Amino acid sequence: MHKRIHHPNENLSNEFRKGMVETEPKSLRTYTPTQAVLAESSGIFHWTPEGRRLYDFTSGVLVANLGHNSAAWMNRFLVYMGYRSLLAKSDGQQSLATPAQPFFRAAPLTAYNAITPVEVKANQTLLKLMRGCPGGARLEKILWAASGSEAVQKALWASLARSQSRDIILATRFGFHGKKGLSQAITGSETDHDRDPRVKFISFPMKERLDVSQRMDAFDFTPYAMELRFLKNEFGNRITALCTEPYLGGGGSYHPPTGYLQGLQNFCRENDILFILDEVQSNFGRTGSMFAFQTYGLEPDLVILGKGLGNGVAVAAVVGRGDILDSLDYGEASDTWSANPMQAAATLATLEEFHEQNILAKMKVSSAILEEGLLKLKQFPFVAHLRGEHGGMVWGLEFKDYGGVTGPEWANRFVLANYLGSFQRKDSDFGKGQIQDGIHFLGPLAKKVIRISPPLIIKPQEASDAVQLMHLAGQSLAIDGAKQC
């Protein structure tokens, strides 16, 4: 049963937490020590039912890259769905439906097995963008999905379908690709329960990139090449594909040397193995480029997109070689929701906003401010490492054992302190009379790593203010920790 969390001065939120515990199993969500209740959102902020403002440093798990409830994005979405002209006729008080006219004409919400104009436009627009990027030459067709894990599943189905004699899939150890079927099979490592014998794991460089201070260190691919040769000698031409994340997301935010990923790709090219890049967490700016294959100088056979692709609408896709995606026959990758008009409209709205608002160029300024401030958190004795890409918008802050308290416990305390704002501050810090802000984080990755991933549209001043809040939280934890020693 859920453990209901109760926070002081949050009577409304506590009632909602009670209702959630009574009506939902705990398996529906991951553990976060705050159990935040979010009543409203706008831009980079959430508001609790009590009206307290929280900086969203999760982007809803790397989804709301363009911020929450962007008016410009929503207008584009409504136009593609055929709603805007209809809504413009409403005075805001009158229902869209009348007894004489209970329905209205617009794009359907679902169009299973049919073709819609907005879908075809989304296909063409996304392919043109990706093929125009360095490394996008192999990206010829799109296989839509409703979630990232489903898209991973479809990519692996297509890889297995190209030849009945090729049944072995390689995956990087401690990656996260989903919780369903084959996507779960390539998640984690060989020591996890319920393993698929077709999946073999290879190492990912972690010790070589524990901290951003190691970004420019030399990298030796030799031990990884030896692992790959061993697997090739054992399984020969049975290996059909190798799938990796550009950086390990759920595994603790490890950002590899470019030489590692390029080494994997070279191995695949030399042995007719498909190179699959799971960009569900890293696409749309998180590593500093629109797509991570640009950041790392890659040319993948299949790229898996999701999360930020729809900026809040559930959509994912496999984009890749036509001959591979055509290996699947009629119906073998179809489902109720894939390629529906809402997904296509959301994708088009996202692509247009990135292009017209020059999102990535503006992001760089805030990225530098955030990284500088996050590095200063290493002054606290319970903070071990910071990981991320230069100019990107996702970092992993790793905690360590200190003062008789474990790293995982310090990480949870940091999440809670930032949410509650339970540290003391002067009025002059943020202006007199302002309600105390907090920061919304999710629970730790790999038990002791906090992911920092605000929307890409965070402004420089907002980035600076949020960093100050994190430092105040760190100071309060350090003082409390000293008292306990």
C-alpha positions as CSV (number, residue, x, y, z in Angstrom):
1,M,0.0,0.0,0.0
2,H,1.1,3.6,-0.7
3,K,2.7,5.4,2.2
4,R,0.8,8.7,2.4
5,I,3.1,11.7,2.8
6,H,1.9,14.6,4.8
7,H,3.5,18.1,4.6
8,P,2.9,21.0,7.0
9,N,0.8,23.9,5.7
10,E,-0.5,21.9,2.7
11,N,-4.0,21.0,3.8
12,L,-5.4,20.9,0.3
13,S,-2.4,18.9,-1.1
14,N,-2.6,16.5,1.8
15,E,-6.3,15.8,1.0
16,F,-5.3,15.0,-2.6
17,R,-2.5,12.8,-1.4
18,K,-5.0,10.9,0.7
19,G,-7.3,10.5,-2.2
20,M,-4.5,9.2,-4.4
21,V,-3.4,6.6,-1.8
22,E,-7.0,5.4,-1.5
23,T,-7.6,4.9,-5.2
24,E,-4.2,4.0,-6.9
25,P,-1.6,1.3,-6.4
26,K,1.9,2.5,-5.6
27,S,3.2,0.8,-8.8
28,L,1.7,3.6,-10.9
29,R,4.4,6.0,-9.9
30,T,8.1,6.0,-8.9
31,Y,9.0,6.9,-5.3
32,T,9.6,10.6,-4.8
33,P,9.8,11.9,-1.2
34,T,7.6,14.9,-1.9
35,Q,4.5,13.4,-3.6
36,A,3.9,16.9,-5.1
37,V,0.4,17.9,-6.0
38,L,0.4,20.1,-9.1
39,A,-2.7,22.2,-9.6
40,E,-1.5,24.5,-12.4
41,S,1.5,25.0,-14.6
42,S,2.9,27.7,-16.9
43,G,6.3,28.0,-18.5
44,I,8.9,26.6,-16.1
45,F,6.6,26.7,-13.1
46,H,4.1,24.6,-11.3
47,W,1.7,25.8,-8.6
48,T,0.4,23.7,-5.7
49,P,-3.3,23.8,-4.7
50,E,-2.1,26.2,-1.9
51,G,-0.7,28.6,-4.5
52,R,3.0,28.0,-3.8
53,R,5.2,28.2,-6.9
54,L,7.6,25.5,-7.8
55,Y,10.4,25.6,-10.4
56,D,9.9,22.5,-12.5
57,F,13.3,20.9,-12.8
58,T,11.9,17.7,-14.3
59,S,10.0,19.0,-17.4
60,G,7.6,16.2,-16.6
61,V,10.4,13.6,-17.2
62,L,12.1,15.5,-20.1
63,V,8.8,16.1,-21.9
64,A,7.9,19.8,-21.6
65,N,11.0,21.1,-23.3
66,L,9.1,24.1,-24.6
67,G,7.6,24.8,-21.2
68,H,4.1,24.1,-19.8
69,N,1.0,25.4,-21.6
70,S,2.9,27.5,-24.2
71,A,0.3,29.7,-25.9
72,A,2.3,29.7,-29.2
73,W,2.6,25.9,-29.2
74,M,-1.1,25.5,-28.4
75,N,-2.2,27.8,-31.1
76,R,-0.2,25.8,-33.7
77,F,-1.6,22.6,-32.3
78,L,-5.2,23.9,-32.5
79,V,-4.7,25.0,-36.1
80,Y,-3.4,21.6,-37.1
81,M,-6.3,19.9,-35.4
82,G,-8.8,22.2,-37.1
83,Y,-10.0,23.7,-33.8
84,R,-8.8,27.3,-33.9
85,S,-11.3,28.8,-36.4
86,L,-14.1,27.1,-34.5
87,L,-12.9,28.4,-31.1
88,A,-12.5,31.9,-32.5
89,K,-16.2,32.0,-33.1
90,S,-17.0,31.3,-29.5
91,D,-17.5,34.2,-27.1
92,G,-15.9,32.2,-24.3
93,Q,-19.2,31.6,-22.6
94,Q,-21.2,29.6,-25.1
95,S,-20.8,25.9,-25.5
96,L,-19.4,24.7,-28.8
97,A,-22.3,22.3,-29.1
98,T,-25.9,23.2,-29.5
99,P,-29.1,21.0,-29.6
100,A,-29.2,21.6,-33.3
101,Q,-25.5,21.0,-33.9
102,P,-24.1,18.6,-31.3
103,F,-20.9,17.9,-33.3
104,F,-18.3,20.0,-35.1
105,R,-16.0,19.3,-38.0
106,A,-12.2,19.0,-37.4
107,A,-9.5,16.5,-37.5
108,P,-10.5,13.2,-35.9
109,L,-9.0,12.3,-32.5
110,T,-8.4,8.8,-33.8
111,A,-8.1,7.6,-37.4
112,Y,-7.0,4.0,-37.0
113,N,-5.6,2.5,-40.2
114,A,-6.7,5.6,-42.2
115,I,-4.5,8.4,-43.5
116,T,-4.9,12.0,-42.4
117,P,-3.3,15.0,-44.1
118,V,-1.8,16.2,-40.8
119,E,0.0,12.8,-40.4
120,V,1.5,13.0,-43.8
121,K,2.7,16.6,-43.2
122,A,4.2,15.5,-39.9
123,N,6.1,12.7,-41.6
124,Q,7.4,14.9,-44.3
125,T,8.4,17.7,-41.9
126,L,10.2,15.5,-39.4
127,L,12.0,13.5,-42.1
128,K,13.2,16.7,-43.8
129,L,14.5,18.1,-40.5
130,M,16.3,14.9,-39.5
131,R,17.7,14.1,-42.9
132,G,19.0,17.7,-43.1
133,C,21.0,17.2,-39.9
134,P,24.6,15.9,-40.0
135,G,24.2,12.1,-39.5
136,G,20.7,11.9,-40.7
137,A,21.3,10.3,-44.1
138,R,20.0,6.9,-43.2
139,L,16.7,8.2,-41.8
140,E,14.1,7.5,-44.5
141,K,10.8,6.4,-42.9
142,I,8.8,6.9,-39.7
143,L,7.1,4.2,-37.6
144,W,4.9,6.0,-35.0
145,A,4.2,4.8,-31.5
146,A,2.3,6.0,-28.4
147,S,5.2,5.8,-25.9
148,G,9.0,5.5,-25.9
149,S,9.0,1.9,-24.7
150,E,6.6,1.0,-27.4
151,A,8.8,2.7,-30.0
152,V,11.8,0.7,-28.7
153,Q,9.8,-2.4,-29.0
154,K,8.9,-1.7,-32.6
155,A,12.5,-0.8,-33.5
156,L,13.6,-4.2,-32.1
157,W,10.8,-6.0,-33.9
158,A,11.9,-4.5,-37.2
159,S,15.5,-5.5,-36.4
160,L,14.6,-9.1,-35.7
161,A,12.3,-9.2,-38.8
162,R,15.1,-8.6,-41.3
163,S,16.4,-12.2,-41.0
164,Q,15.1,-15.2,-39.1
165,S,18.7,-16.3,-38.5
166,R,19.5,-13.0,-36.6
167,D,18.1,-13.3,-33.1
168,I,20.7,-11.7,-30.8
169,I,20.4,-8.1,-29.6
170,L,23.2,-6.2,-27.9
171,A,22.4,-3.5,-25.4
172,T,24.5,-1.3,-23.1
173,R,24.4,-2.3,-19.5
174,F,22.3,-0.2,-17.0
175,G,20.5,1.6,-19.8
176,F,16.8,2.4,-19.6
177,H,14.6,1.7,-22.6
178,G,11.2,0.9,-21.0
179,K,9.1,-1.5,-18.9
180,K,7.4,-3.5,-21.6
181,G,8.4,-6.6,-23.6
182,L,11.6,-6.2,-25.5
183,S,12.1,-2.6,-24.2
184,Q,12.3,-4.1,-20.7
185,A,14.5,-6.9,-21.9
186,I,17.3,-4.5,-23.0
187,T,16.9,-2.4,-19.9
188,G,19.2,-2.8,-16.9
189,S,21.7,-5.7,-16.9
190,E,22.0,-9.5,-17.1
191,T,21.7,-9.8,-13.3
192,D,18.1,-8.5,-13.3
193,H,15.2,-10.9,-13.0
194,D,13.2,-12.1,-16.1
195,R,16.0,-11.8,-18.7
196,D,15.5,-12.5,-22.4
197,P,18.2,-15.0,-23.6
198,R,18.3,-13.1,-26.9
199,V,19.8,-10.0,-25.2
200,K,23.5,-9.7,-24.4
201,F,24.9,-6.7,-22.5
202,I,28.0,-4.6,-23.0
203,S,29.7,-2.1,-20.8
204,F,29.1,1.6,-20.8
205,P,31.9,4.0,-19.8
206,M,31.0,5.2,-16.3
207,K,34.2,5.6,-14.4
208,E,35.7,7.5,-17.3
209,R,33.0,10.1,-17.0
210,L,32.0,10.3,-13.4
211,D,32.2,14.1,-13.4
212,V,32.1,17.0,-15.8
213,S,35.7,17.6,-14.9
214,Q,36.6,14.5,-17.0
215,R,34.9,15.8,-20.2
216,M,38.2,16.4,-22.1
217,D,40.1,13.4,-20.7
218,A,41.5,10.9,-23.2
219,F,39.5,7.8,-23.8
220,D,40.6,4.3,-24.6
221,F,38.1,2.2,-26.5
222,T,40.2,-0.9,-26.4
223,P,38.5,-2.8,-23.5
224,Y,35.1,-2.1,-25.1
225,A,36.3,-3.3,-28.5
226,M,37.5,-6.5,-26.8
227,E,34.0,-7.1,-25.3
228,L,32.4,-6.6,-28.8
229,R,34.9,-8.9,-30.4
230,F,34.2,-11.6,-27.8
231,L,30.4,-11.4,-28.5
232,K,31.0,-11.4,-32.3
233,N,33.2,-14.6,-31.9
234,E,30.5,-16.2,-29.8
235,F,27.4,-15.3,-31.8
236,G,28.7,-14.5,-35.3
237,N,26.0,-13.4,-37.7
238,R,23.2,-14.1,-35.3
239,I,23.7,-10.5,-33.9
240,T,21.1,-8.3,-35.6
241,A,21.3,-5.0,-33.7
242,L,23.0,-3.0,-31.0
243,C,20.9,-0.5,-29.0
244,T,22.1,2.2,-26.7
245,E,21.1,5.5,-25.2
246,P,23.4,8.4,-26.2
247,Y,23.8,9.0,-22.4
248,L,22.6,6.7,-19.7
249,G,19.5,8.4,-18.3
250,G,17.9,6.3,-15.7
251,G,21.2,4.6,-15.0
252,G,22.6,7.8,-13.4
253,S,23.1,10.4,-16.2
254,Y,26.4,9.2,-17.6
255,H,27.5,11.2,-20.6
256,P,30.1,9.2,-22.6
257,P,33.0,10.2,-24.7
258,T,32.2,10.6,-28.4
259,G,34.8,7.9,-29.1
260,Y,32.7,5.3,-27.3
261,L,29.5,5.8,-29.3
262,Q,31.5,6.1,-32.5
263,G,33.3,2.9,-31.6
264,L,30.0,1.1,-31.2
265,Q,28.8,2.4,-34.6
266,N,32.1,1.4,-36.3
267,F,31.7,-2.2,-34.9
268,C,28.1,-2.3,-36.2
269,R,29.2,-1.1,-39.7
270,E,32.0,-3.6,-39.9
271,N,29.7,-6.5,-39.0
272,D,26.4,-5.6,-40.7
273,I,24.7,-5.0,-37.3
274,L,22.0,-2.3,-37.0
275,F,23.1,0.7,-34.8
276,I,20.0,1.9,-32.9
277,L,20.1,5.1,-30.9
278,D,17.4,5.5,-28.2
279,E,17.0,9.2,-28.0
280,V,13.7,9.2,-26.1
281,Q,15.3,11.1,-23.2
282,S,17.9,13.0,-25.1
283,N,16.1,14.3,-28.2
284,F,15.1,17.9,-28.8
285,G,18.0,19.8,-27.2
286,R,18.9,18.0,-24.0
287,T,22.5,17.3,-25.1
288,G,22.9,20.7,-26.7
289,S,21.8,19.8,-30.3
290,M,18.4,19.1,-31.7
291,F,19.2,15.4,-31.7
292,A,21.9,13.6,-29.8
293,F,23.3,11.9,-32.9
294,Q,24.5,15.4,-33.9
295,T,26.1,15.9,-30.5
296,Y,28.1,12.7,-30.8
297,G,28.9,12.7,-34.5
298,L,26.8,9.6,-35.3
299,E,24.9,8.3,-38.3
300,P,22.5,5.7,-36.8
301,D,20.4,3.2,-38.7
302,L,17.4,3.7,-36.4
303,V,16.7,6.6,-34.1
304,I,14.0,6.4,-31.4
305,L,12.2,9.6,-30.5
306,G,9.7,10.4,-27.7
307,K,9.0,12.6,-24.7
308,G,9.9,16.1,-26.0
309,L,8.6,15.2,-29.5
310,G,5.1,16.0,-28.4
311,N,5.8,18.6,-25.6
312,G,3.1,17.0,-23.5
313,V,1.1,14.9,-26.0
314,A,1.9,11.2,-25.8
315,V,3.8,10.4,-29.0
316,A,7.0,8.5,-30.0
317,A,8.5,7.3,-33.2
318,V,11.2,5.2,-34.8
319,V,12.9,7.0,-37.7
320,G,15.3,5.0,-39.8
321,R,16.2,3.0,-42.8
322,G,13.3,2.2,-45.1
323,D,14.5,-1.4,-45.8
324,I,14.6,-2.2,-42.1
325,L,11.2,-0.7,-41.1
326,D,9.7,-2.3,-44.2
327,S,10.8,-5.7,-42.9
328,L,7.6,-5.8,-40.8
329,D,4.4,-6.8,-42.7
330,Y,0.9,-5.4,-42.6
331,G,-0.3,-5.0,-39.1
332,E,2.8,-6.2,-37.3
333,A,3.5,-2.7,-35.9
334,S,0.0,-1.3,-35.9
335,D,-1.9,-0.3,-32.7
336,T,-4.9,1.8,-31.7
337,W,-3.1,5.1,-31.0
338,S,0.0,5.3,-33.2
339,A,0.0,8.0,-35.9
340,N,-3.2,9.6,-34.7
341,P,-3.9,13.2,-35.7
342,M,-3.2,14.6,-32.2
343,Q,0.3,13.1,-32.2
344,A,1.0,14.5,-35.7
345,A,-0.4,18.0,-34.7
346,A,1.7,18.0,-31.5
347,T,4.8,17.0,-33.4
348,L,4.4,19.7,-36.0
349,A,3.7,22.4,-33.4
350,T,6.9,21.3,-31.6
351,L,9.1,21.3,-34.7
352,E,7.8,24.8,-35.7
353,E,8.4,26.3,-32.2
354,F,12.0,25.0,-32.1
355,H,12.7,26.5,-35.5
356,E,10.9,29.8,-35.3
357,Q,11.9,30.6,-31.7
358,N,15.5,29.6,-32.0
359,I,15.2,27.6,-28.8
360,L,18.6,26.0,-28.7
361,A,20.6,29.2,-29.2
362,K,18.7,30.9,-26.4
363,M,19.1,27.8,-24.2
364,K,22.9,28.0,-24.1
365,V,23.0,31.1,-21.9
366,S,20.8,29.5,-19.2
367,S,22.7,26.2,-19.6
368,A,26.0,28.0,-18.7
369,I,24.4,29.7,-15.6
370,L,22.9,26.4,-14.4
371,E,26.1,24.4,-14.8
372,E,28.2,27.0,-13.0
373,G,25.8,27.0,-10.1
374,L,25.5,23.3,-10.0
375,L,29.3,22.9,-9.9
376,K,29.3,25.1,-6.7
377,L,27.0,22.5,-5.0
378,K,30.1,20.3,-4.9
379,Q,31.3,22.4,-2.0
380,F,28.8,20.5,0.2
381,P,30.4,17.3,1.7
382,F,27.5,15.1,0.7
383,V,27.7,16.0,-3.1
384,A,30.1,13.8,-5.1
385,H,29.8,14.5,-8.8
386,L,28.0,16.5,-11.5
387,R,27.5,15.0,-15.0
388,G,26.1,16.5,-18.2
389,E,26.9,17.8,-21.7
390,H,28.5,21.2,-22.3
391,G,25.7,23.5,-23.5
392,G,23.0,20.9,-22.8
393,M,20.0,21.0,-20.5
394,V,20.2,17.8,-18.4
395,W,22.6,17.0,-15.5
396,G,23.0,14.3,-12.9
397,L,23.9,15.4,-9.4
398,E,25.4,12.5,-7.5
399,F,25.4,12.3,-3.7
400,K,27.7,10.4,-1.4
401,D,27.8,9.0,2.1
402,Y,28.7,11.5,4.7
403,G,28.3,11.9,8.5
404,G,26.7,8.5,8.9
405,V,24.1,9.3,6.3
406,T,24.1,7.4,3.0
407,G,24.3,9.0,-0.4
408,P,20.7,7.8,-1.3
409,E,19.4,9.4,1.9
410,W,21.2,12.7,1.2
411,A,19.7,12.7,-2.3
412,N,16.2,12.3,-0.9
413,R,16.8,15.0,1.7
414,F,17.9,17.3,-1.1
415,V,14.7,16.7,-3.1
416,L,12.5,17.3,0.0
417,A,14.4,20.4,1.1
418,N,14.1,22.0,-2.3
419,Y,10.4,21.2,-2.5
420,L,9.5,22.5,1.0
421,G,11.9,25.4,1.0
422,S,12.2,24.6,4.6
423,F,15.4,26.7,4.9
424,Q,15.6,30.2,6.3
425,R,16.2,33.1,3.9
426,K,16.1,36.9,4.2
427,D,13.3,38.9,2.5
428,S,16.0,40.7,0.5
429,D,16.9,37.5,-1.3
430,F,13.8,37.5,-3.5
431,G,11.8,40.5,-2.5
432,K,9.6,41.2,0.5
433,G,6.3,39.5,0.8
434,Q,7.0,36.9,-1.9
435,I,5.6,33.5,-1.2
436,Q,8.5,31.1,-0.7
437,D,9.3,29.2,-3.9
438,G,10.4,25.7,-4.1
439,I,11.9,23.4,-6.8
440,H,10.2,20.2,-8.1
441,F,12.6,17.3,-8.5
442,L,11.8,13.6,-9.0
443,G,13.2,10.9,-6.8
444,P,16.8,9.9,-7.3
445,L,18.1,7.9,-10.3
446,A,20.2,4.9,-9.5
447,K,19.3,5.6,-5.9
448,K,21.6,8.6,-5.4
449,V,21.6,10.8,-8.5
450,I,19.2,13.8,-8.9
451,R,18.3,14.6,-12.5
452,I,18.3,18.4,-13.2
453,S,16.2,19.0,-16.4
454,P,14.2,22.2,-16.5
455,P,12.4,23.2,-19.7
456,L,14.8,24.5,-22.3
457,I,13.0,27.9,-22.3
458,I,14.2,28.7,-18.8
459,K,15.4,32.3,-18.8
460,P,18.9,33.3,-17.4
461,Q,17.4,35.1,-14.4
462,E,15.2,32.2,-13.6
463,A,18.2,29.9,-13.9
464,S,20.1,32.1,-11.5
465,D,17.3,32.3,-9.0
466,A,16.7,28.5,-9.0
467,V,20.4,27.9,-8.4
468,Q,20.3,30.2,-5.4
469,L,17.4,28.2,-4.0
470,M,19.3,25.0,-4.4
471,H,22.3,26.5,-2.6
472,L,20.1,27.6,0.3
473,A,18.7,24.1,0.5
474,G,22.2,22.7,0.5
475,Q,23.2,25.0,3.2
476,S,20.3,24.0,5.4
477,L,21.1,20.3,4.9
478,A,24.8,21.0,5.7
479,I,23.8,22.8,9.0
480,D,21.4,20.0,10.0
481,G,24.0,17.4,9.2
482,A,26.7,19.2,11.3
483,K,24.3,19.3,14.2
484,Q,23.8,15.5,13.9
485,C,27.6,14.7,13.9
